[in-house]
Amino acid sequence: MEDARNIVEINIKEWKNIYKGIFPDKYLENLSKKEEESIKNARIK
């Protein structure tokens, strides 16, 4: 589960860097919250 969390954190960080100025800041700010919820709800086998 920790690996999944780390992968998501890297993805979020890169999305924020790459898409800043393309997507609204509010959308990018909320990525962390949405992904955190997804990790909590996912069952990784």
Distance bins in CASP14 RR format, pairs under 12 A and 6 or more apart:
PFRMAT RR
TARGET T0000
AUTHOR 0000-0000-0000
RMODE 2
METHOD distances of the structure
MODEL  1
1 7 0 0 0 0 0 1 0 0 0 0 0
1 8 0 0 0 0 0 1 0 0 0 0 0
1 39 1 0 0 1 0 0 0 0 0 0 0
1 40 0 0 0 0 1 0 0 0 0 0 0
1 42 0 0 0 0 1 0 0 0 0 0 0
1 43 0 0 0 0 1 0 0 0 0 0 0
1 44 1 0 0 1 0 0 0 0 0 0 0
1 45 0 0 0 0 0 1 0 0 0 0 0
2 8 0 0 0 0 0 1 0 0 0 0 0
2 9 0 0 0 0 0 1 0 0 0 0 0
2 39 0 0 0 0 0 1 0 0 0 0 0
2 44 0 0 0 0 0 1 0 0 0 0 0
3 9 0 0 0 0 0 1 0 0 0 0 0
3 10 0 0 0 0 0 1 0 0 0 0 0
3 39 0 0 0 0 0 1 0 0 0 0 0
3 44 0 0 0 0 1 0 0 0 0 0 0
4 10 0 0 0 0 0 1 0 0 0 0 0
4 11 0 0 0 0 0 1 0 0 0 0 0
4 35 0 0 0 0 0 1 0 0 0 0 0
4 36 0 0 0 0 0 1 0 0 0 0 0
4 38 0 0 0 0 1 0 0 0 0 0 0
4 39 1 0 1 0 0 0 0 0 0 0 0
4 40 0 0 0 0 0 1 0 0 0 0 0
4 41 0 0 0 0 0 1 0 0 0 0 0
4 42 1 0 0 1 0 0 0 0 0 0 0
4 43 0 0 0 0 0 1 0 0 0 0 0
4 44 1 0 1 0 0 0 0 0 0 0 0
4 45 0 0 0 0 0 1 0 0 0 0 0
5 11 0 0 0 0 0 1 0 0 0 0 0
5 12 0 0 0 0 0 1 0 0 0 0 0
5 32 0 0 0 0 0 1 0 0 0 0 0
5 35 0 0 0 0 1 0 0 0 0 0 0
5 36 0 0 0 0 1 0 0 0 0 0 0
5 38 0 0 0 0 0 1 0 0 0 0 0
5 39 1 0 1 0 0 0 0 0 0 0 0
5 40 0 0 0 0 1 0 0 0 0 0 0
5 42 0 0 0 0 0 1 0 0 0 0 0
5 44 0 0 0 0 0 1 0 0 0 0 0
6 12 0 0 0 0 0 1 0 0 0 0 0
6 13 0 0 0 0 0 1 0 0 0 0 0
6 35 0 0 0 0 0 1 0 0 0 0 0
6 39 0 0 0 0 0 1 0 0 0 0 0
7 13 0 0 0 0 0 1 0 0 0 0 0
7 14 0 0 0 0 0 1 0 0 0 0 0
7 35 0 0 0 0 1 0 0 0 0 0 0
7 38 0 0 0 0 0 1 0 0 0 0 0
7 39 0 0 0 0 1 0 0 0 0 0 0
7 42 0 0 0 0 0 1 0 0 0 0 0
7 44 0 0 0 0 0 1 0 0 0 0 0
8 14 0 0 0 0 0 1 0 0 0 0 0
8 15 0 0 0 0 0 1 0 0 0 0 0
8 31 0 0 0 0 1 0 0 0 0 0 0
8 32 0 0 0 0 1 0 0 0 0 0 0
8 33 0 0 0 0 0 1 0 0 0 0 0
8 34 0 0 0 0 0 1 0 0 0 0 0
8 35 1 0 1 0 0 0 0 0 0 0 0
8 36 1 0 0 1 0 0 0 0 0 0 0
8 37 0 0 0 0 0 1 0 0 0 0 0
8 38 1 0 0 1 0 0 0 0 0 0 0
8 39 1 0 1 0 0 0 0 0 0 0 0
8 40 0 0 0 0 0 1 0 0 0 0 0
8 42 0 0 0 0 1 0 0 0 0 0 0
8 44 0 0 0 0 0 1 0 0 0 0 0
9 15 0 0 0 0 0 1 0 0 0 0 0
9 16 0 0 0 0 0 1 0 0 0 0 0
9 31 0 0 0 0 0 1 0 0 0 0 0
9 32 0 0 0 0 1 0 0 0 0 0 0
9 35 0 0 0 0 1 0 0 0 0 0 0
9 36 0 0 0 0 1 0 0 0 0 0 0
9 39 0 0 0 0 1 0 0 0 0 0 0
10 16 0 0 0 0 0 1 0 0 0 0 0
10 17 0 0 0 0 0 1 0 0 0 0 0
10 35 0 0 0 0 0 1 0 0 0 0 0
11 17 0 0 0 0 0 1 0 0 0 0 0
11 18 0 0 0 0 0 1 0 0 0 0 0
11 19 0 0 0 0 0 1 0 0 0 0 0
11 31 0 0 0 0 1 0 0 0 0 0 0
11 32 0 0 0 0 0 1 0 0 0 0 0
11 34 0 0 0 0 0 1 0 0 0 0 0
11 35 1 0 0 1 0 0 0 0 0 0 0
11 38 0 0 0 0 0 1 0 0 0 0 0
11 39 0 0 0 0 0 1 0 0 0 0 0
12 18 0 0 0 0 0 1 0 0 0 0 0
12 19 0 0 0 0 0 1 0 0 0 0 0
12 27 0 0 0 0 0 1 0 0 0 0 0
12 28 0 0 0 0 1 0 0 0 0 0 0
12 29 0 0 0 0 0 1 0 0 0 0 0
12 30 0 0 0 0 0 1 0 0 0 0 0
12 31 1 0 1 0 0 0 0 0 0 0 0
12 32 1 0 1 0 0 0 0 0 0 0 0
12 33 0 0 0 0 1 0 0 0 0 0 0
12 34 0 0 0 0 1 0 0 0 0 0 0
12 35 1 0 1 0 0 0 0 0 0 0 0
12 36 0 0 0 0 1 0 0 0 0 0 0
12 38 0 0 0 0 0 1 0 0 0 0 0
12 39 0 0 0 0 0 1 0 0 0 0 0
13 19 0 0 0 0 0 1 0 0 0 0 0
13 20 0 0 0 0 0 1 0 0 0 0 0
13 28 0 0 0 0 0 1 0 0 0 0 0
13 31 0 0 0 0 1 0 0 0 0 0 0
13 32 0 0 0 0 1 0 0 0 0 0 0
13 35 0 0 0 0 0 1 0 0 0 0 0
14 20 0 0 0 0 0 1 0 0 0 0 0
14 28 0 0 0 0 0 1 0 0 0 0 0
14 31 0 0 0 0 0 1 0 0 0 0 0
15 21 0 0 0 0 0 1 0 0 0 0 0
15 22 0 0 0 0 0 1 0 0 0 0 0
15 23 0 0 0 0 1 0 0 0 0 0 0
15 27 0 0 0 0 1 0 0 0 0 0 0
15 28 1 0 0 1 0 0 0 0 0 0 0
15 29 0 0 0 0 0 1 0 0 0 0 0
15 30 0 0 0 0 0 1 0 0 0 0 0
15 31 1 0 0 1 0 0 0 0 0 0 0
15 32 0 0 0 0 1 0 0 0 0 0 0
15 34 0 0 0 0 0 1 0 0 0 0 0
15 35 0 0 0 0 1 0 0 0 0 0 0
16 22 0 0 0 0 0 1 0 0 0 0 0
16 23 0 0 0 0 1 0 0 0 0 0 0
16 24 0 0 0 0 0 1 0 0 0 0 0
16 25 0 0 0 0 1 0 0 0 0 0 0
16 27 0 0 0 0 1 0 0 0 0 0 0
16 28 1 0 1 0 0 0 0 0 0 0 0
16 29 0 0 0 0 1 0 0 0 0 0 0
16 30 0 0 0 0 0 1 0 0 0 0 0
16 31 1 0 0 1 0 0 0 0 0 0 0
16 32 0 0 0 0 1 0 0 0 0 0 0
16 35 0 0 0 0 0 1 0 0 0 0 0
17 23 0 0 0 0 0 1 0 0 0 0 0
17 28 0 0 0 0 1 0 0 0 0 0 0
17 31 0 0 0 0 0 1 0 0 0 0 0
18 28 0 0 0 0 1 0 0 0 0 0 0
18 31 0 0 0 0 0 1 0 0 0 0 0
19 25 0 0 0 0 0 1 0 0 0 0 0
19 27 0 0 0 0 1 0 0 0 0 0 0
19 28 1 0 0 1 0 0 0 0 0 0 0
19 29 0 0 0 0 0 1 0 0 0 0 0
19 31 0 0 0 0 1 0 0 0 0 0 0
20 27 0 0 0 0 0 1 0 0 0 0 0
20 28 1 0 0 1 0 0 0 0 0 0 0
20 29 0 0 0 0 0 1 0 0 0 0 0
20 31 0 0 0 0 0 1 0 0 0 0 0
21 27 0 0 0 0 0 1 0 0 0 0 0
21 28 0 0 0 0 1 0 0 0 0 0 0
22 28 0 0 0 0 1 0 0 0 0 0 0
23 29 0 0 0 0 0 1 0 0 0 0 0
23 30 0 0 0 0 0 1 0 0 0 0 0
23 31 0 0 0 0 1 0 0 0 0 0 0
24 30 0 0 0 0 1 0 0 0 0 0 0
24 31 0 0 0 0 0 1 0 0 0 0 0
25 31 0 0 0 0 0 1 0 0 0 0 0
26 33 0 0 0 0 0 1 0 0 0 0 0
27 33 0 0 0 0 0 1 0 0 0 0 0
27 34 0 0 0 0 1 0 0 0 0 0 0
28 34 0 0 0 0 0 1 0 0 0 0 0
28 35 0 0 0 0 0 1 0 0 0 0 0
30 36 0 0 0 0 0 1 0 0 0 0 0
30 37 0 0 0 0 0 1 0 0 0 0 0
31 37 0 0 0 0 0 1 0 0 0 0 0
31 38 0 0 0 0 0 1 0 0 0 0 0
32 38 0 0 0 0 0 1 0 0 0 0 0
32 39 0 0 0 0 0 1 0 0 0 0 0
33 39 0 0 0 0 0 1 0 0 0 0 0
33 40 0 0 0 0 0 1 0 0 0 0 0
34 40 0 0 0 0 0 1 0 0 0 0 0
34 41 0 0 0 0 0 1 0 0 0 0 0
35 41 0 0 0 0 0 1 0 0 0 0 0
35 42 0 0 0 0 0 1 0 0 0 0 0
36 42 0 0 0 0 0 1 0 0 0 0 0
38 44 0 0 0 0 0 1 0 0 0 0 0
END
